[in-house]
């Protein structure tokens, strides 16, 4: 008697048959041909569904031409409306924030909150025919970008807004922050800092020492821009 047989005899209990566990079948992975065949079948199924849907649309257009054209026009209008709202060129029911007044003066800008000033600068930028869209993106950790302006020629302008009182001035750290992020982080071609106040002497010296100086718009230049003057990117 072998050792395995002895082990079986010693482990048996009287009156009970030894239970055997069913052997597990090995999991078979689909072969390459089977997988390709299933992929072709799924592709053909999708193609058949698309063809059936297209045929149904054609039949519907032949049966109801006026209704089909009306639905198509409404779909195009809805897509255009969504695009205008997402790009910030249309404020639908206050979707882009509180309603702004673009006819304000420099004194009115100084009494705004920081968020209101950002929206006012974005509205001012949208008045330029060369601007495709202007989107407010300021907030916590904005990395020197409050308003993103995209021109029709494809250029991207990073605008940083500083609503300060007349006694407070924008210092050199704002120059370093905007210069260090507008290209590498925001992928913009130019950076602009707009303030209702003025820049310190250190900020002007730091900006002049840059290989590509930023556009600094102080309160006086902002007032000229509000009065119909050229925008910073012109």
C-alpha positions as CSV (number, residue, x, y, z in Angstrom):
1,X,0.0,0.0,0.0
2,X,1.4,3.3,-1.0
3,X,1.7,6.3,1.2
4,X,-1.1,8.2,-0.5
5,X,-3.5,5.2,-0.1
6,X,-2.6,5.0,3.6
7,X,-3.3,8.7,4.0
8,X,-6.8,8.2,2.5
9,X,-7.5,5.2,4.7
10,X,-6.6,7.1,7.9
11,X,-8.6,10.2,7.0
12,X,-11.8,8.3,6.4
13,X,-14.5,8.4,8.9
14,X,-16.8,5.5,9.6
15,X,-20.2,5.7,7.9
16,X,-19.3,8.6,5.7
17,X,-17.9,8.8,2.2
18,X,-15.1,11.1,1.5
19,X,-16.2,14.3,-0.2
20,X,-14.4,15.4,-3.3
21,X,-14.2,18.9,-4.4
22,X,-15.1,19.5,-8.0
23,X,-12.1,20.3,-10.1
24,X,-12.0,23.9,-11.3
25,X,-11.9,24.3,-15.0
26,X,-9.2,26.5,-16.3
27,X,-10.3,29.9,-17.5
28,X,-9.9,30.1,-21.2
29,X,-8.9,33.4,-22.6
30,X,-10.4,34.3,-26.0
31,X,-8.0,33.5,-28.8
32,X,-6.8,36.2,-31.2
33,X,-9.1,35.1,-34.0
34,X,-12.2,34.9,-31.8
35,X,-11.5,38.4,-30.4
36,X,-11.0,39.8,-33.8
37,X,-14.2,38.1,-35.0
38,X,-16.2,39.6,-32.1
39,X,-14.7,43.0,-32.8
40,X,-15.8,42.8,-36.4
41,X,-19.2,41.7,-35.4
42,X,-19.6,44.7,-33.0
43,X,-18.4,47.0,-35.7
44,X,-20.9,45.6,-38.2
45,X,-23.6,45.9,-35.7
46,X,-22.8,49.6,-35.1
47,X,-22.7,50.2,-38.8
48,X,-26.0,48.6,-39.3
49,X,-27.6,50.7,-36.5
50,X,-26.1,53.9,-38.0
51,X,-27.4,53.0,-41.5
52,X,-30.8,52.2,-40.1
53,X,-30.9,55.5,-38.2
54,X,-29.8,57.4,-41.3
55,X,-32.4,55.7,-43.4
56,X,-35.1,56.6,-40.8
57,X,-34.0,60.2,-40.9
58,X,-34.1,60.3,-44.7
59,X,-37.6,58.8,-44.7
60,X,-38.7,61.2,-42.0
61,X,-37.3,64.1,-44.1
62,X,-39.2,63.0,-47.2
63,X,-42.4,62.5,-45.3
64,X,-42.2,65.7,-43.2
65,X,-39.8,68.1,-44.9
66,X,-41.0,71.2,-43.1
67,X,-40.8,69.7,-39.7
68,X,-37.3,68.2,-40.4
69,X,-36.0,71.6,-41.6
70,X,-37.5,73.3,-38.5
71,X,-35.9,70.8,-36.1
72,X,-32.5,71.2,-37.9
73,X,-32.6,75.0,-37.6
74,X,-33.5,74.8,-34.0
75,X,-30.7,72.4,-33.3
76,X,-28.2,74.7,-35.0
77,X,-29.5,77.7,-33.1
78,X,-29.2,75.8,-29.8
79,X,-25.6,74.7,-30.6
80,X,-24.7,78.3,-31.5
81,X,-26.3,79.6,-28.2
82,X,-24.4,77.1,-26.1
83,X,-21.1,78.1,-27.9
84,X,-21.7,81.8,-27.2
85,X,-22.5,81.2,-23.6
86,X,-19.5,79.0,-23.0
87,X,-17.1,81.4,-24.7
88,X,-18.5,84.3,-22.6
89,X,-19.8,86.4,-25.5
90,X,-23.4,86.0,-24.2
91,X,-24.6,86.2,-20.6
92,X,-27.8,84.2,-20.6
93,X,-29.9,84.8,-17.4
94,X,-26.8,85.7,-15.5
95,X,-25.0,82.4,-16.3
96,X,-21.6,84.1,-16.3
97,X,-22.2,86.0,-13.1
98,X,-23.9,89.1,-12.0
99,X,-25.0,91.5,-14.7
100,X,-22.3,94.1,-15.4
101,X,-22.5,97.7,-16.7
102,X,-19.8,98.5,-19.3
103,X,-20.5,102.2,-19.3
104,X,-18.7,102.8,-16.0
105,X,-15.9,105.2,-15.3
106,X,-12.6,104.8,-13.4
107,X,-14.2,106.0,-10.2
108,X,-16.9,103.3,-10.6
109,X,-14.3,100.6,-11.1
110,X,-12.5,101.7,-7.9
111,X,-15.7,101.0,-5.9
112,X,-16.2,97.5,-7.3
113,X,-15.2,94.3,-5.7
114,X,-12.3,92.3,-7.1
115,X,-14.7,89.9,-9.0
116,X,-16.8,92.7,-10.3
117,X,-13.6,94.4,-11.6
118,X,-12.5,91.2,-13.4
119,X,-15.9,91.0,-15.1
120,X,-15.7,94.7,-16.1
121,X,-12.3,94.2,-17.7
122,X,-13.6,91.2,-19.6
123,X,-16.6,93.2,-20.8
124,X,-14.3,96.0,-21.9
125,X,-12.1,93.5,-23.8
126,X,-15.1,92.1,-25.6
127,X,-15.9,95.5,-27.1
128,X,-12.7,95.2,-29.2
129,X,-13.6,93.7,-32.7
130,X,-10.3,91.9,-32.7
131,X,-11.3,89.8,-29.6
132,X,-12.9,86.4,-30.1
133,X,-13.7,85.8,-26.5
134,X,-12.8,87.0,-23.0
135,X,-13.3,84.6,-20.1
136,X,-13.1,85.4,-16.4
137,X,-11.0,82.7,-14.7
138,X,-9.8,84.5,-11.5
139,X,-10.1,83.1,-8.0
140,X,-8.0,81.3,-5.5
141,X,-4.6,80.1,-6.9
142,X,-5.3,81.7,-10.3
143,X,-1.5,81.9,-10.9
144,X,-1.6,85.4,-12.3
145,X,-4.5,84.9,-14.6
146,X,-7.8,86.7,-14.0
147,X,-9.2,87.1,-17.5
148,X,-8.2,85.1,-20.6
149,X,-8.5,87.0,-23.8
150,X,-8.4,85.1,-27.1
151,X,-7.9,87.2,-30.2
152,X,-9.3,86.4,-33.6
153,X,-5.7,85.8,-35.0
154,X,-5.2,83.1,-32.4
155,X,-3.2,85.0,-29.8
156,X,-3.9,84.3,-26.1
157,X,-3.6,87.2,-23.7
158,X,-3.3,86.6,-19.9
159,X,-4.8,89.6,-18.0
160,X,-4.2,90.1,-14.3
161,X,-6.6,92.5,-12.6
162,X,-5.6,94.6,-9.6
163,X,-8.4,96.7,-8.2
164,X,-6.5,98.9,-5.7
165,X,-7.3,102.2,-4.1
166,X,-5.3,105.3,-5.1
167,X,-2.9,105.0,-2.1
168,X,-2.0,101.4,-2.8
169,X,0.3,100.5,-5.7
170,X,1.1,97.3,-7.5
171,X,4.6,96.0,-6.6
172,X,7.3,94.0,-8.3
173,X,6.0,90.6,-7.0
174,X,3.0,90.9,-9.3
175,X,5.4,91.4,-12.2
176,X,7.3,88.2,-11.3
177,X,4.2,86.2,-10.8
178,X,2.6,87.1,-14.2
179,X,5.9,86.7,-16.0
180,X,6.6,83.3,-14.6
181,X,3.2,81.8,-15.4
182,X,1.7,83.3,-18.5
183,X,3.8,81.3,-21.0
184,X,4.7,78.0,-19.3
185,X,1.5,77.5,-17.3
186,X,-1.3,79.4,-19.1
187,X,0.2,78.9,-22.6
188,X,-0.4,82.6,-23.5
189,X,1.5,84.8,-25.9
190,X,1.3,88.0,-23.9
191,X,0.6,89.2,-20.3
192,X,-1.2,92.4,-19.2
193,X,-1.6,93.8,-15.7
194,X,-4.5,96.2,-15.3
195,X,-4.9,98.2,-12.2
196,X,-7.1,101.1,-11.0
197,X,-4.1,102.5,-9.2
198,X,-0.4,102.8,-10.2
199,X,2.7,100.7,-10.2
200,X,5.7,101.2,-7.9
201,X,9.1,102.2,-9.2
202,X,10.4,98.7,-8.4
203,X,7.6,97.1,-10.5
204,X,8.5,99.4,-13.5
205,X,12.2,98.6,-13.2
206,X,11.5,94.8,-12.8
207,X,9.3,94.9,-15.9
208,X,11.8,96.9,-18.0
209,X,14.5,94.3,-17.2
210,X,12.5,91.4,-18.7
211,X,13.4,90.2,-22.1
212,X,9.7,90.6,-23.1
213,X,8.2,93.3,-20.8
214,X,4.6,93.0,-19.8
215,X,1.9,95.5,-20.7
216,X,1.3,97.6,-17.6
217,X,-2.0,99.5,-17.6
218,X,-2.4,101.9,-14.7
219,X,-5.3,104.0,-13.8
220,X,-4.6,106.8,-16.4
221,X,-4.2,104.3,-19.2
222,X,-7.3,102.4,-18.1
223,X,-9.3,105.6,-18.2
224,X,-8.1,106.1,-21.8
225,X,-9.1,102.6,-22.6
226,X,-12.5,103.2,-21.1
227,X,-12.9,106.3,-23.2
228,X,-12.4,104.4,-26.5
229,X,-8.6,104.2,-26.6
230,X,-6.6,101.3,-28.0
231,X,-6.6,98.1,-25.9
232,X,-3.3,96.8,-24.4
233,X,-2.8,94.1,-27.1
234,X,-3.2,96.5,-30.1
